[in-house]
Amino acid sequence: MISRRALGKQAESVALEFLRRRGLRCLWRNFSTRQGEIDLIMEEAGDIVFIEVRQRATQRYGGALESITATKRHRVIAAARYYLMTHAPNAACRFDVVALDGQGRIEWIRDAFQVPV
């Protein structure tokens, strides 16, 4: 049986290739700080794109977006702020989600959530 960690890495690899084929450039994979972790950091047309990858075998407990709790959003945003501060202080950014389901479908949700002001 494959571990959850291995499944997560596999989903991230699928998402990475999916996004590369659509013209995004990978800047960082699994960026981690004390505040949180970002699965993929990519660049599209000069913008930094922070990407949360979610894999769900079924919709039994809701879809990918529903699985991203307020706490998870807070951690991703905190890690993104740190990344921007240390690597790209003047860059525009957005937060996307790439969702994979048990049937091999991929859904790319641009601007999946916003940073509260």
HUGI-V166367 format. One record per backbone hydrogen bond with DSSP energy under -1.0 kcal/mol. CO is the residue of the C=O (numbers start at 1). NH is the residue of the N-H. E is the energy in kcal/mol with one decimal. If there is no record, write none. Layout:
# HUGI-V166367
co=CO nh=NH e=E
co=CO nh=NH e=E
This chain:
# HUGI-V166367
co=3 nh=7 e=-2.3
co=4 nh=8 e=-2.4
co=5 nh=9 e=-2.4
co=6 nh=10 e=-2.2
co=7 nh=11 e=-2.4
co=8 nh=12 e=-2.3
co=9 nh=13 e=-2.1
co=10 nh=14 e=-2.2
co=11 nh=15 e=-2.6
co=12 nh=16 e=-2.7
co=13 nh=17 e=-2.2
co=14 nh=18 e=-2.3
co=15 nh=19 e=-2.6
co=16 nh=20 e=-2.5
co=17 nh=21 e=-2.3
co=19 nh=24 e=-2.1
co=20 nh=23 e=-2.0
co=25 nh=43 e=-2.3
co=28 nh=41 e=-2.9
co=31 nh=38 e=-2.9
co=36 nh=33 e=-2.9
co=38 nh=31 e=-1.7
co=39 nh=30 e=-3.1
co=40 nh=51 e=-3.1
co=41 nh=27 e=-3.0
co=41 nh=28 e=-2.0
co=42 nh=49 e=-3.5
co=43 nh=25 e=-2.3
co=44 nh=47 e=-2.2
co=47 nh=44 e=-2.3
co=48 nh=94 e=-1.6
co=49 nh=42 e=-2.8
co=50 nh=96 e=-2.7
co=51 nh=40 e=-1.9
co=52 nh=98 e=-2.3
co=54 nh=100 e=-2.8
co=59 nh=62 e=-2.2
co=63 nh=67 e=-1.1
co=65 nh=68 e=-1.4
co=67 nh=69 e=-1.1
co=69 nh=73 e=-2.5
co=70 nh=74 e=-2.4
co=71 nh=75 e=-2.1
co=72 nh=76 e=-2.5
co=73 nh=77 e=-2.8
co=74 nh=78 e=-2.3
co=75 nh=79 e=-2.3
co=76 nh=80 e=-2.5
co=77 nh=81 e=-2.6
co=78 nh=82 e=-1.8
co=79 nh=83 e=-2.5
co=80 nh=84 e=-2.9
co=81 nh=85 e=-2.5
co=82 nh=86 e=-2.2
co=83 nh=87 e=-2.7
co=84 nh=88 e=-1.2
co=88 nh=91 e=-1.7
co=92 nh=48 e=-2.9
co=94 nh=50 e=-2.6
co=95 nh=112 e=-1.9
co=96 nh=52 e=-2.3
co=97 nh=109 e=-3.3
co=98 nh=54 e=-2.7
co=99 nh=107 e=-2.8
co=100 nh=56 e=-2.7
co=101 nh=104 e=-1.5
co=105 nh=101 e=-1.9
co=107 nh=99 e=-3.1
co=109 nh=97 e=-2.1
